[in-house]
Amino acid sequence: MKYDYTCDSCLITFEVKSGMKDMPVSAICPQCDKPARRVFHLLNVTWGSGCWQFGEDGLGDEPCHNW
């Protein structure tokens, strides 16, 4: 996974790669070598009038019943 970090000192944003099961990484700014903080983004979820389920092939290509 790639995580975004922002340096409070020089205000640049950069990415750090880390596994999902790994503990949160303490990142150091590549420009000024000071600690940076992780940036969290909001997740945008939109619900439609229908729904989809996964088929046997693992793809979401089969419509399911509306509730």
N, CA, C and O atoms as a Tinker XYZ file with bonds, in Angstrom:
   268  protein
     1  N      0.838000   -1.175000    0.000000    73     2
     2  CA     0.000000    0.000000    0.000000    64     1     3
     3  C      0.887000    1.244000    0.000000    63     2     4     5
     4  O      2.013000    1.232000    0.497000    81     3
     5  N      0.355000    2.290000   -0.560000    73     3     6
     6  CA     1.052000    3.573000   -0.543000    64     5     7
     7  C      0.281000    4.510000    0.389000    63     6     8     9
     8  O     -0.941000    4.630000    0.300000    81     7
     9  N      1.011000    5.163000    1.275000    73     7    10
    10  CA     0.410000    6.092000    2.219000    64     9    11
    11  C      0.992000    7.481000    1.987000    63    10    12    13
    12  O      2.184000    7.630000    1.719000    81    11
    13  N      0.138000    8.492000    2.093000    73    11    14
    14  CA     0.568000    9.877000    1.924000    64    13    15
    15  C      1.012000   10.454000    3.264000    63    14    16    17
    16  O      0.386000   10.221000    4.298000    81    15
    17  N      2.096000   11.207000    3.222000    73    15    18
    18  CA     2.616000   11.913000    4.393000    64    17    19
    19  C      2.871000   13.354000    4.011000    63    18    20    21
    20  O      3.208000   13.646000    2.864000    81    19
    21  N      2.710000   14.267000    4.975000    73    19    22
    22  CA     2.988000   15.686000    4.768000    64    21    23
    23  C      3.969000   16.151000    5.834000    63    22    24    25
    24  O      3.829000   15.832000    7.015000    81    23
    25  N      4.948000   16.901000    5.398000    73    23    26
    26  CA     5.931000   17.479000    6.315000    64    25    27
    27  C      5.388000   18.812000    6.827000    63    26    28    29
    28  O      5.040000   19.686000    6.033000    81    27
    29  N      5.315000   18.970000    8.146000    73    27    30
    30  CA     4.836000   20.221000    8.727000    64    29    31
    31  C      5.866000   21.342000    8.597000    63    30    32    33
    32  O      5.525000   22.519000    8.712000    81    31
    33  N      7.109000   20.979000    8.360000    73    31    34
    34  CA     8.166000   21.976000    8.269000    64    33    35
    35  C      8.243000   22.616000    6.881000    63    34    36    37
    36  O      8.193000   23.839000    6.754000    81    35
    37  N      8.367000   21.784000    5.841000    73    35    38
    38  CA     8.518000   22.339000    4.487000    64    37    39
    39  C      7.268000   22.163000    3.621000    63    38    40    41
    40  O      7.241000   22.607000    2.473000    81    39
    41  N      6.229000   21.512000    4.171000    73    39    42
    42  CA     4.904000   21.383000    3.550000    64    41    43
    43  C      4.848000   20.551000    2.270000    63    42    44    45
    44  O      3.902000   20.692000    1.495000    81    43
    45  N      5.832000   19.691000    2.028000    73    43    46
    46  CA     5.723000   18.823000    0.857000    64    45    47
    47  C      4.924000   17.577000    1.246000    63    46    48    49
    48  O      4.876000   17.198000    2.416000    81    47
    49  N      4.307000   16.956000    0.262000    73    47    50
    50  CA     3.576000   15.699000    0.447000    64    49    51
    51  C      4.318000   14.624000   -0.334000    63    50    52    53
    52  O      4.755000   14.854000   -1.461000    81    51
    53  N      4.456000   13.442000    0.277000    73    51    54
    54  CA     5.165000   12.343000   -0.376000    64    53    55
    55  C      4.524000   11.025000    0.023000    63    54    56    57
    56  O      3.744000   10.972000    0.973000    81    55
    57  N      4.852000    9.965000   -0.698000    73    55    58
    58  CA     4.292000    8.639000   -0.457000    64    57    59
    59  C      5.310000    7.728000    0.210000    63    58    60    61
    60  O      6.514000    7.835000   -0.022000    81    59
    61  N      4.796000    6.827000    1.047000    73    59    62
    62  CA     5.618000    5.799000    1.678000    64    61    63
    63  C      4.912000    4.464000    1.455000    63    62    64    65
    64  O      3.716000    4.340000    1.717000    81    63
    65  N      5.653000    3.466000    0.972000    73    63    66
    66  CA     5.091000    2.128000    0.786000    64    65    67
    67  C      5.216000    1.332000    2.077000    63    66    68    69
    68  O      6.257000    1.347000    2.734000    81    67
    69  N      4.135000    0.633000    2.429000    73    67    70
    70  CA     4.124000   -0.189000    3.631000    64    69    71
    71  C      3.045000   -1.251000    3.473000    63    70    72    73
    72  O      2.036000   -1.013000    2.808000    81    71
    73  N      3.243000   -2.414000    4.074000    73    71    74
    74  CA     2.250000   -3.469000    4.021000    64    73    75
    75  C      1.041000   -3.141000    4.885000    63    74    76    77
    76  O      1.156000   -2.400000    5.862000    81    75
    77  N     -0.124000   -3.692000    4.528000    73    75    78
    78  CA    -1.336000   -3.417000    5.284000    64    77    79
    79  C     -1.256000   -3.948000    6.716000    63    78    80    81
    80  O     -1.853000   -3.368000    7.624000    81    79
    81  N     -0.531000   -5.037000    6.925000    73    79    82
    82  CA    -0.430000   -5.635000    8.256000    64    81    83
    83  C      0.702000   -5.040000    9.083000    63    82    84    85
    84  O      0.828000   -5.346000   10.268000    81    83
    85  N      1.526000   -4.193000    8.471000    73    83    86
    86  CA     2.639000   -3.578000    9.191000    64    85    87
    87  C      2.131000   -2.494000   10.131000    63    86    88    89
    88  O      1.069000   -1.909000    9.916000    81    87
    89  N      2.897000   -2.242000   11.159000    73    87    90
    90  CA     2.581000   -1.142000   12.069000    64    89    91
    91  C      2.732000    0.173000   11.310000    63    90    92    93
    92  O      3.477000    0.236000   10.332000    81    91
    93  N      2.028000    1.235000   11.751000    73    91    94
    94  CA     2.186000    2.526000   11.069000    64    93    95
    95  C      3.649000    2.963000   11.034000    63    94    96    97
    96  O      4.385000    2.818000   12.010000    81    95
    97  N      4.040000    3.490000    9.906000    73    95    98
    98  CA     5.424000    3.886000    9.678000    64    97    99
    99  C      5.640000    5.320000   10.152000    63    98   100   101
   100  O      4.822000    6.197000    9.874000    81    99
   101  N      6.727000    5.557000   10.858000    73    99   102
   102  CA     7.133000    6.924000   11.181000    64   101   103
   103  C      7.970000    7.416000   10.009000    63   102   104   105
   104  O      9.053000    6.893000    9.747000    81   103
   105  N      7.469000    8.411000    9.316000    73   103   106
   106  CA     8.141000    8.873000    8.104000    64   105   107
   107  C      8.980000   10.113000    8.377000    63   106   108   109
   108  O      8.627000   10.973000    9.184000    81   107
   109  N     10.091000   10.169000    7.679000    73   107   110
   110  CA    10.984000   11.317000    7.717000    64   109   111
   111  C     10.919000   11.995000    6.358000    63   110   112   113
   112  O     10.970000   11.327000    5.325000    81   111
   113  N     10.808000   13.299000    6.353000    73   111   114
   114  CA    10.715000   14.062000    5.113000    64   113   115
   115  C     11.993000   13.876000    4.283000    63   114   116   117
   116  O     13.098000   14.037000    4.801000    81   115
   117  N     11.840000   13.534000    2.992000    73   115   118
   118  CA    13.028000   13.360000    2.141000    64   117   119
   119  C     13.714000   14.678000    1.789000    63   118   120   121
   120  O     14.855000   14.680000    1.326000    81   119
   121  N     13.021000   15.800000    2.007000    73   119   122
   122  CA    13.597000   17.095000    1.648000    64   121   123
   123  C     14.339000   17.748000    2.810000    63   122   124   125
   124  O     15.435000   18.275000    2.619000    81   123
   125  N     13.751000   17.722000    4.029000    73   123   126
   126  CA    14.375000   18.442000    5.147000    64   125   127
   127  C     14.756000   17.529000    6.317000    63   126   128   129
   128  O     15.277000   18.013000    7.321000    81   127
   129  N     14.508000   16.220000    6.208000    73   127   130
   130  CA    14.861000   15.220000    7.236000    64   129   131
   131  C     14.179000   15.449000    8.591000    63   130   132   133
   132  O     14.731000   15.089000    9.631000    81   131
   133  N     12.994000   16.040000    8.578000    73   131   134
   134  CA    12.227000   16.223000    9.806000    64   133   135
   135  C     11.034000   15.272000    9.787000    63   134   136   137
   136  O     10.635000   14.812000    8.717000    81   135
   137  N     10.453000   14.965000   10.957000    73   135   138
   138  CA     9.309000   14.045000   10.998000    64   137   139
   139  C      8.111000   14.568000   10.205000    63   138   140   141
   140  O      7.859000   15.772000   10.154000    81   139
   141  N      7.380000   13.641000    9.589000    73   139   142
   142  CA     6.185000   13.978000    8.815000    64   141   143
   143  C      4.997000   13.232000    9.413000    63   142   144   145
   144  O      5.163000   12.248000   10.133000    81   143
   145  N      3.810000   13.712000    9.106000    73   143   146
   146  CA     2.603000   13.067000    9.621000    64   145   147
   147  C      1.817000   12.462000    8.471000    63   146   148   149
   148  O      1.838000   12.957000    7.344000    81   147
   149  N      1.122000   11.375000    8.790000    73   147   150
   150  CA     0.341000   10.677000    7.782000    64   149   151
   151  C     -0.928000   11.459000    7.486000    63   150   152   153
   152  O     -1.555000   12.015000    8.388000    81   151
   153  N     -1.301000   11.496000    6.204000    73   151   154
   154  CA    -2.496000   12.192000    5.754000    64   153   155
   155  C     -3.584000   11.150000    5.507000    63   154   156   157
   156  O     -3.365000   10.171000    4.794000    81   155
   157  N     -4.742000   11.364000    6.094000    73   155   158
   158  CA    -5.878000   10.464000    5.891000    64   157   159
   159  C     -6.866000   11.127000    4.942000    63   158   160   161
   160  O     -7.158000   12.316000    5.065000    81   159
   161  N     -7.381000   10.340000    3.988000    73   159   162
   162  CA    -8.329000   10.838000    3.001000    64   161   163
   163  C     -9.707000   10.263000    3.285000    63   162   164   165
   164  O     -9.823000    9.126000    3.744000    81   163
   165  N    -10.744000   11.034000    3.017000    73   163   166
   166  CA   -12.106000   10.563000    3.175000    64   165   167
   167  C    -12.446000    9.592000    2.057000    63   166   168   169
   168  O    -11.995000    9.751000    0.922000    81   167
   169  N    -13.234000    8.599000    2.383000    73   167   170
   170  CA   -13.680000    7.618000    1.407000    64   169   171
   171  C    -15.039000    8.041000    0.887000    63   170   172   173
   172  O    -15.954000    8.295000    1.671000    81   171
   173  N    -15.180000    8.118000   -0.414000    73   171   174
   174  CA   -16.431000    8.527000   -1.029000    64   173   175
   175  C    -17.194000    7.282000   -1.444000    63   174   176   177
   176  O    -16.728000    6.523000   -2.293000    81   175
   177  N    -18.371000    7.062000   -0.850000    73   175   178
   178  CA   -19.196000    5.902000   -1.173000    64   177   179
   179  C    -20.519000    6.399000   -1.728000    63   178   180   181
   180  O    -21.167000    7.256000   -1.127000    81   179
   181  N    -20.918000    5.865000   -2.869000    73   179   182
   182  CA   -22.189000    6.235000   -3.487000    64   181   183
   183  C    -23.044000    4.993000   -3.627000    63   182   184   185
   184  O    -22.595000    3.980000   -4.164000    81   183
   185  N    -24.268000    5.067000   -3.148000    73   183   186
   186  CA   -25.197000    3.945000   -3.268000    64   185   187
   187  C    -26.140000    4.230000   -4.426000    63   186   188   189
   188  O    -26.686000    5.328000   -4.533000    81   187
   189  N    -26.328000    3.259000   -5.277000    73   187   190
   190  CA   -27.234000    3.410000   -6.413000    64   189   191
   191  C    -28.545000    2.685000   -6.166000    63   190   192   193
   192  O    -28.825000    2.243000   -5.052000    81   191
   193  N    -29.338000    2.568000   -7.207000    73   191   194
   194  CA   -30.645000    1.925000   -7.075000    64   193   195
   195  C    -30.546000    0.405000   -7.181000    63   194   196   197
   196  O    -31.469000   -0.297000   -6.768000    81   195
   197  N    -29.459000   -0.111000   -7.719000    73   195   198
   198  CA   -29.291000   -1.552000   -7.851000    64   197   199
   199  C    -28.114000   -2.036000   -7.034000    63   198   200   201
   200  O    -27.513000   -1.269000   -6.281000    81   199
   201  N    -27.786000   -3.295000   -7.180000    73   199   202
   202  CA   -26.611000   -3.820000   -6.498000    64   201   203
   203  C    -25.973000   -4.885000   -7.375000    63   202   204   205
   204  O    -26.583000   -5.361000   -8.333000    81   203
   205  N    -24.760000   -5.251000   -7.046000    73   203   206
   206  CA   -24.023000   -6.247000   -7.811000    64   205   207
   207  C    -23.358000   -7.217000   -6.853000    63   206   208   209
   208  O    -22.968000   -6.840000   -5.748000    81   207
   209  N    -23.231000   -8.441000   -7.269000    73   207   210
   210  CA   -22.548000   -9.439000   -6.456000    64   209   211
   211  C    -21.446000  -10.083000   -7.285000    63   210   212   213
   212  O    -21.445000  -10.001000   -8.513000    81   211
   213  N    -20.521000  -10.716000   -6.603000    73   211   214
   214  CA   -19.406000  -11.356000   -7.288000    64   213   215
   215  C    -19.825000  -12.703000   -7.850000    63   214   216   217
   216  O    -20.474000  -13.501000   -7.173000    81   215
   217  N    -19.445000  -12.943000   -9.099000    73   215   218
   218  CA   -19.726000  -14.222000   -9.731000    64   217   219
   219  C    -18.665000  -15.246000   -9.374000    63   218   220   221
   220  O    -17.769000  -14.969000   -8.576000    81   219
   221  N    -18.765000  -16.417000   -9.960000    73   219   222
   222  CA   -17.812000  -17.493000   -9.684000    64   221   223
   223  C    -16.404000  -17.133000  -10.132000    63   222   224   225
   224  O    -15.425000  -17.658000   -9.602000    81   223
   225  N    -16.303000  -16.233000  -11.112000    73   223   226
   226  CA   -14.991000  -15.833000  -11.605000    64   225   227
   227  C    -14.375000  -14.716000  -10.766000    63   226   228   229
   228  O    -13.269000  -14.267000  -11.066000    81   227
   229  N    -15.077000  -14.253000   -9.707000    73   227   230
   230  CA   -14.542000  -13.217000   -8.835000    64   229   231
   231  C    -14.793000  -11.805000   -9.310000    63   230   232   233
   232  O    -14.346000  -10.842000   -8.687000    81   231
   233  N    -15.517000  -11.679000  -10.426000    73   231   234
   234  CA   -15.811000  -10.349000  -10.950000    64   233   235
   235  C    -17.224000   -9.934000  -10.551000    63   234   236   237
   236  O    -18.112000  -10.780000  -10.442000    81   235
   237  N    -17.432000   -8.661000  -10.338000    73   235   238
   238  CA   -18.742000   -8.149000   -9.961000    64   237   239
   239  C    -19.627000   -7.956000  -11.170000    63   238   240   241
   240  O    -19.967000   -6.825000  -11.517000    81   239
   241  N    -20.004000   -9.047000  -11.818000    73   239   242
   242  CA   -20.738000   -8.927000  -13.070000    64   241   243
   243  C    -22.129000   -9.553000  -13.032000    63   242   244   245
   244  O    -22.767000   -9.684000  -14.076000    81   243
   245  N    -22.610000   -9.939000  -11.862000    73   243   246
   246  CA   -23.926000  -10.551000  -11.763000    64   245   247
   247  C    -24.841000   -9.677000  -10.918000    63   246   248   249
   248  O    -24.528000   -9.410000   -9.758000    81   247
   249  N    -25.981000   -9.218000  -11.479000    73   247   250
   250  CA   -26.887000   -8.396000  -10.681000    64   249   251
   251  C    -27.540000   -9.229000   -9.589000    63   250   252   253
   252  O    -27.804000  -10.415000   -9.783000    81   251
   253  N    -27.799000   -8.616000   -8.450000    73   251   254
   254  CA   -28.504000   -9.301000   -7.376000    64   253   255
   255  C    -29.872000   -8.643000   -7.198000    63   254   256   257
   256  O    -30.172000   -7.639000   -7.845000    81   255
   257  N    -30.677000   -9.194000   -6.345000    73   255   258
   258  CA   -32.032000   -8.678000   -6.129000    64   257   259
   259  C    -31.984000   -7.396000   -5.321000    63   258   260   261
   260  O    -31.162000   -7.252000   -4.416000    81   259
   261  N    -32.870000   -6.464000   -5.650000    73   259   262
   262  CA   -32.990000   -5.234000   -4.852000    64   261   263
   263  C    -33.753000   -5.562000   -3.579000    63   262   264   265
   264  O    -34.662000   -6.392000   -3.585000    81   263
   265  N    -33.384000   -4.917000   -2.505000    73   263   266
   266  CA   -34.053000   -5.168000   -1.228000    64   265   267
   267  C    -35.228000   -4.268000   -1.061000    63   266   268
   268  O    -35.917000   -4.334000   -0.043000    81   267
